Amino acid sequence: MRVSLAHPELAGLIPAALALVALVVLALLRRRRALAAFGGAGAGLVSASPARQVAKLVFLAVALVALVGALVGPQIGEAPRRGTTSTVDTVIALDVSQSMATRDVTPDRLHVAQEAIVALGQELAGGRVGLTLFAGSSVVRYPLSADTRVLGPALDFSGRGFKINPGSSLKAALQGAAALFPTDAASAARAKAIVLISDGEDLTPDLPLLDPLRQRNITVFTLGVGTPEGGPVPIYDDKGRLIQMLVNANGTQVTSRMDEGRLGGLAEQGGGRYWRYQGDATTRELADALRGIAVAEPAASEGGVSPEDRYQLFVAIAVFALLLEWLLDERRPMPRPQAPRVRASPRRRLLALLGATVLALVACGSSDPLADGLDATNAVFQRDPVGAVTRYRDLAVQRPSSPEIAIDLANTYATLGDFDHALVEYGHALDSAKGTTRAIAFYDRGNALFRLGRVAEARASYVEALRLDATDRDAKFNIEVIDRILGARQTPQNVPGSQPPNASPSPGPEQPAGSPGASGPTGPGSPNGTPPPGASGSPSGSPPPTVQGALTDFRKDLTVDEALRLLDALKGEQRGVEGLVEGTGVRRGGNVDVPY
């Protein structure tokens, strides 16, 4: 029986595992000496069982040694290897351009293409296979090799450590793949193939010339990944987090679609065939076609043998030993108290059974499906308010009595500038809203009315919001600002140089957490680094003014123009009245409450 190691370079971990076991033994001996010093040798009060401690130590040692043995990769015995059935050299060209991140297939095009390559490598065992990556240019990922098992590990690091120009060039893919084939006379007669795995997108309208490849006895096969309908192209940062969807110079979202016509024409000119990838059946058909282009069938020969991997046995031993070590308690079992057994009455058993049934029904019952839909719609609102309107409408149809959904829809209309529809939805929300939710609806309705220039009606909504929530400082501040505006309109001669205020940003919209803001957080607050209009430093020699005093003086001398400028500044700073009075607060808007 032949015994060998797949990774002999890792054999040095065995002494490290034994050294770790020795450290555990030393720690156990020190614990025992400490217990003997505290309670005396053979003290009966010590609850730890020496036999159990030794057993746990043995299980840990066995697990460590078995784990290192699995890493070394023992190969025991030999297994028959399938003989070569074809003399075809195959180079796989994988598209790693930005469009391959599109999610029109699950999970995305690039991961589906990687699965196809691994399955194809298993089908081509016995031949030579290479791998290249391409986008705007092409790089070699793995040269031609008879060991097709390297395709899986090679794909785990696709694109890392390589400089590939952005874009998508099928010409660069074919040239890079053809460069892997030898150019000597001996290999000229050998059948060769290029498998191009891509979505077919290319910046150039014309197909690359394939006559030079056909002269070198190279056949081109294409495998399409994606759908003709396509989807948006996501953009990720270095940590794999989604930034946004790709847009063109006009700001329109780009849709990537699989170009089956280009891939089919490329395969037809290259003497091969095109497939759309639909699972393992597609890879089997592609592998059969690759084997079928051989110039002649090779002579029958014995396939030979290869070492048989046996690391699975060592992994099982390590897991079993660790499980036993974890389950075995080192303390002695405590004596059980002797108590008379009392049988439960049938009535108690029935009540216990009914209680368990009710708890099971409650625990296994389905949660509110609209809650997940509302969270998803709030996430859509962050990047696409127009698309969020349709989803909020669908949720409102499913639950028309929900005031929260109506407020969310109204705030979305207000964000898009459609204040008339927003007022209608605020009215729907007020029909069923109660408590804090009703106060929020009145407040946001006041913001929409203020935007439309209906200042008196906006003041009435703010007053109702303040009546329902007496702690709403934003509503109180907005009422004061509107009173000054209305007073300025009645007596314009008292404010020299003032003009009637036009529709301006709402004085401090507020909304509940989890709903989109009507126009972003523009509540009254202190602008960063810019003093409010009318405010000035304290004269030298006098004590510094208090926050409440400065706020009182500021309101007393505030003109209409200054109030409107302050509202614009507060909108840019995104602070509320709490930040102005106390230096802290919560900015509300965009589905998230952000402390500042």
N, C-alpha and C positions, 0 to 999 in steps of 0.2 A: 504494500500500500504506500503510495507516494504522499509525503507530507511536505508542504511548503507554506511560505508566508507571502501574502499579497503586498503587505507594507512592512518589510523588515526594518525600515528606518524608525518605526515607532516602538520597537522592542525595548528601547531605553525607558519607556514609561513603566515597565514592570518594577525595576528597583524603586522608582518614585512611589508606586502604589504600596510596596512593602514598607518603605520609610514612613508613609502616612499611617499604616497600620501600627508600626512601632510607636509612633507618637501617641496614638490612641491607647495602646497598652500602658505606656508610661503615665498618661493622665489617669488611667484607672488605678494604677498602683499608688499614685499620690493621693487619690481620693480615699483609698483604703487606709493608708497610713494616717491621714487626717482624722478619719472616723475612729481609729484605734486610739489616737492621742486624746480624742475628746471623750469617748465613752469607755475606753479600756478594751483590751484584747478580748475578742469573742463576746462583745456586749450584746445582750439580747434585745436591746431597744433599737438596734439598727434594722430598718425595714428592707434594705436592699439585699437581694439574694445573690451571693457570689456566683452560683451556678448560672443564673440568668444573665448576669453581667458578662460572663465568659462566652455564653452562647450568642449574645448580641454582638460581641467582638468578633467571633468566628464568622457570623453571617456577613458582617461588614467587610471583613478581609476577603471572603469568597466573592462578594459583589465587586470589589475593586479589582481583584485579579481577573475575574471573568470579563469585566468591562474593558480592561486593557487588552485582554486576549481578543475580544471582538474588534477592537481598533486595529490590531496588528493584521487581522485578516487571515485566519488560518485556512488553508486549502488542503483538504484531506480527500484522497482518492482522485479519480479521474472520471470525466463524463464524456461521452461521444460528442463530437462536434460535426455539425452538418457540413458536408463538402461544398465546395464552390460550385454554384449552378450557373454562373455567368461571369463574363470577363469585362463587364461594363464598369468604367470609372465614372463616378457621379459627383458633381459639385452642386451643393445647395446654396442658392443666393437668397438670403432673407432680407426683406425690406424692413428697415428700422427707422423710416422717416416719421415726421410728426403725425401724418395722417393715420399711421398704424395704431395710434392711441384711441381711435374712434371706437365707441362702444355700441355699434350697431349689431355686433355679435357678443356673446357673453364669454368671459368678462370684457375683453377687448380684442382687437384684431391681432395684436402682437402676441398675446398669450395663446390664442387659438393657433397661430402659425407655429409657435414653439411646440405645442402638443403634436401638431402634424409632423414636425421634423423628427421628434423622438419616435413616433410610431413608424415613420418611414425608415429610420435607421434600424429598427428591429427587423423590418421586412428585408432589408438589403444586407443582412449578415452574410459574410463571405466575400463581398466585393469591397472596393476601395471607395471611401466617401470623404469629401472635403466640405468645408463650410466657409462662406464669405458673408459679410454684412454690407449693406449699401443704403445710402440715402442720396445726397448729391454727388458722392464719390463712393468708392468701394474699398474695403480693407479685408485682409485674410484673417479669419477667426481660427481656422484649424486646417492644416494641409491635408492632402490625401492620405488616408490611413485605413488599414484593414480592420481596425478596432472601431466598430460603429457605436460602441457603448459610450464613447467620449462625447457624443453629440449632446446628451443630456447635461452633463457638467459644463460643457462649453456654452450652452445657452443660458445657464444660470448667471453668467457674467456678460451677456451680450451688451456691447456698447461701452463697457467700462474699460478705461485705459486706452481707448481708441479715439482718434480725431477724425470724425466724419463730417464732411461739409453738409450744411442744411440743404433741403430740397429733396427731389426724387428724380433720379435719372436711371431709366432702364438700360440705356447704353452703357453707363458706367458699371452697372451690375453685370452685364454680359461680358464686358471686357475684363473685369476683375475676376470673374469665375473662370473664363477661358485661360487666364494667366496661370492657373494652378495646374493645368495639364502639361505634361512633358512635351517637348517639341522635337525629340530625337526621332530617328527613322524607325526604331523598334516599336515606339508607342503610336506611330502614325496610323497603323492598321487596327489598333485597338479601339473598340467601340467606346465612345465617350458621350456623356449627357450632362446638361445643365438643367436643374430644376429651379425655376424662378418662382418664389413664393411672395406675393405682393397683392396690393389692392388695385394695381394697374395705373395709378395716377402718375403722370409725367408732365413736366413743364413744357416739353417739346411736342409739337403736334404730330411729327412724322415718326414712324417706327425705325429703330436702328437697323442697319444693314446686317444681314445674317449670312451672306455668301461666304465671307472669310471663315466663319465657323463651320459651315457645311463642307468647305474644302478640307478642313482638318478632321472630318468625320465626327463632328460634334452635333448632337441632336438637342433641341431646346424643348423642354416641357414647362408648362406654366400651371400654377396652382393659385386660384383666386381666393382671397380671404376677405369677407365683408358681405355687404348686400348692395344691390343697385339703388335702393332708396337712400342708403348712407345715413349720416348723422353728423352732429357738430364735433369739432376737433378740440379736445381739452388741452390746456396748457398747465403743466405741473412745475413746481419749483424743485430745488436740489434735494429736498427731503420727501418728495413724492406727494406733496399736498396740492390740491387743485387751486389754481389761481383764477382762471377764467376760461371762457371758450374763445377760440381763435376768431378774430374779426378781420375784415379787409380794411383798405384805406378809408372807405366811406363809413366805417363803423358797423357794417352789416355782418352778421354771424355767418361764418364760412361753413358750408356743408360738404363733407367728403363722401363721394360715392365710388363704389367699385366699378372700374371700367372693364367690363367683360369683353367688349369688342376689341380693345387694344390687346388684352392678354390672349384672346383667341387668335387674332391675326398674327401675333408674335409666334405662337406655337405652330401655326400653319406654315409660316415661312421657314421656321426652324426644323421642319420635318417631324415635329412631335404632336402633342395633343394638349388641350386645355381641360382642366377640371375646376369646378367650384368645390371647395373643401366642405364636406358634410359628414365627417367622422372617419372611423377606421376603415369603412368600406372604400372610401376614396383613396386612402393611402395604399390599400391592397391593390386596387386597380392600377395606380401609378407605379407600384413596384413591379407588377406583372409586365407593364409596358416597358419599363427600363430593362428588365431581363430579356424582353423580346427583341431588342435592337442589337443583340450580340451578332457579330458576323457569322459565327458558327458555334455550335454547342461544344463545350470542352469534353475531352475524353473522360469516361467514367473513372473515378478514383475514390479512394477511401477518404472519408472526411477527417480522420484522425481523432485525437482526444484533447481535452483541455482540463486544467485543474478545476475541481469542484469547491466552490466557496462554502465554508461551514461556520461563518461568523454568527449565523442566526442562533445556533445552540448556545453560544457564550452569552449573547444578549439575553436570552431567556433565563439562563442561570443567574445573571446579574440582577435582573428584575425580580425574580422569585426570592433571591437572598435579601434584597433590600426591603421587599414587602414583609418578609418574616422578621427582619430586624426592627421594622417600624411597629409591627403588631405586638411583639413580645415586650411585656413590661418587666423592668428589672426588679420591681418590688414584689415581696412575698404576698400571696393572696391573704386577705383579711378574713377572719372567721365570721361566718354569717350569724346574725342573731336568731335565736330560736323563738319563733313566734307562731302562735296557732294559726293555721290556715282558715281563712274565712271565705266562704263561697259567696259570690255576689248573687243577689236576688235576681230573678227573671226580669223584674221591672227595671233594675239598674242596667242590666245588659241591653234591654231594648232601648233605653234612653241613650246609652253610650253608642249603640249602633246607629240610631237616628242622628245623633250629633256628628258622628264621623261622616255619615252620608252627606249631611248639609255642608260640612267643611269641605268635603271633596268636590261637591258641586260648585261651591263658591270659588275654590282654588282653581278648578279646571274650567270655569266659565270663561267665555271669550270676553276680552276687554273691549272698550269702546273703539270701534274701527275709525270713527271720525277724529279721534285724538291724534292718531298717527297721520291721517290725511291733513289735519290742520298744521301739525309740525312741519310736514313736507311742504305745504303751501307757503308757510312763513319763510322757509329756506329759499323757495323760488322767488319770493318777493325781494330778497336782498339783491338778486342779479337781474330779475326780469319782472318788474311790476305789471307790465301788460299781460304777460302770461299768468300772473297770479290772479288777475281779475276773473278769468274764466274758471279757475279752480275754486276760488272763493264762492262764485255763483253756484257751482255744483254742490259745494258743501251746504250752502244756504238752502238749496232745494231739498237736500236730504234731511236737514233739520231747520225748518223755517222759524222755529220758536227760540233759537239760540241768539241772544243779544250779542254775545262775544263775536260770533261769525259776522253778524251784520256790521259791527263796529270795525272789524278788520277790513271788510269790503269797502266801507265808507272811507276809511283812512287811505286805502289804496287808490280810490277815485280821487281823493284830495291830493295825493302825491302826484297823480297824473294831471292835475289841474282841472278835473271835471267836478267842480264843486256842486253843481246842480244835482247830479246823481248821488254825490256824497250826502247831501242834505236829505234826500229820499231814504237812503239806507240808515242814516242816523235816526230818522223818524221810526223806521221799522225796529231799530234797537230799543228805542224808548218805549215802545208798546209793551215790551216784556221785561225790560231791565229793572233791577232792583239794587238798592244799596250802593256800594262803591262802583259797580258797573254802570249804574244809571248816572252817577256823578261824572264818570269818565265820558259817557256819551254826550252829556250836556256840554262838557268842556270842549271836546273835539268839535261838536256842532258850532259852538261859539267861534272857534278858529275858522271854520269854513265860512260862516257868515261875515266875519271880519275881512276875509279875503275878498268876498264879493262886494265889500263896501257897505254892507248893512250893519252899521256900527251899533245902532240902538238895539236891534234884535240880538246881536252878539253879546251886548252887555246883559240882556235878560238871561241868556243861556249861562253866562258866567255866574250871575247871581244865583241861579238855580243850582249850579254845580257847587258853589260855596255853601249854599244852604244844606245840601246833602253831605258835604265833607267840609266841616269847618276848619280843618287843618290845611286846606289847599291854598298855599301862599301864592302860587302862580295865578289862580283865579282872582284873588284879591288884588294883586298887583295889576292885572289886566283891566280890572274894573276901574282902578284909579287912572290908568292911562286913557281909557275910553272916556271917562268923565272929563279929563282935561281936553281931549279932542272935541267932545261935544260942546264944552264951554268955549273953546276957541272958535268954533263955527258960529255960535250965537253972538259972541262979542269979538269979532276979528280985530276991531280997532285997538283992543287992549294988548294985542301981541303984535308989535311992529314987525313988518317984513314977513309975517307968517302966511302960508297958503293953505287952502283946504286940503287935508290929507287925502291922497289917493289910496287905492287898495295896496296894502303893504303886508309884509310877512306877519303871520298871526302871532300875537303876543304870548308865546309860550305854550304850544300844544303839548298835551300830555296824553298818554295812553297806557293801558295795562301791559305788563310784561307778556310777551308772546304774540303781540299784534303789531303790524307795521304802523309807523308814524304817519300822520296825515301829511306833514310837510317837513319832517325832520325836527329835531329838538331845537326850538328857538325860544325857549322860555327865558324870562328875565334873569340876569346874572351879571357877574362882574367880568368884563373882557380881560383876557390875559394881557398884561403889559400895557393896557390903554385905560386911563381913568375915565369914568363916566362923565358925560357932558355936564358942565357946571361944577364939577368937583375940582378942588384945588388943595394944595398942601397947606398945612397949618402954619400960621405965622411964627417966626422965630421967637422963642421965649415963652410961648403959650403951650399948654399941654396938648398932646395929640388928640384929635377928635375921636370919639367912639364910632363904631360901625353904625349904630342906630342913629346917632346924631348926624353923621354924614349922609345917611340915607334920607333923613327928614329934610335936611337942607337941600338935598338933590331934588326931591319931589316938589319942594316949595317953589324952586326957581326954574323948573323944567318947562320949556316951551314945546309947542307942537312939533317943530322941525327937529329939535333935539330929541324928543321922544321917538320920532320915526327913525332918526339915525341910530339911536340906542338900540331899537329893535333890530335893525339890520346888523349891528355889531354883535348883539347877543345871538342872533341866528348863526353868524360865523363862528362864534366861540362855543356854541352849543352848551350853554349852562342854564340853570334854573334859578329861581329866586332864593333857594336855600344857599346856593353858592355865593350870592351877593350878601346875604345877611350873616351866614355862619361860616362861609369859606369852604363849604362842602355841600354835597347834594348828589342827586342821581340824574344823569342825562337819560331821558326816555326817548326811544325811537328805534327804528330798524329792527324790531323784534327782540331787542336785548336791552336790559337795564344795566348801564355801565356806571359804576361808582367813579367819582373823580374828586 
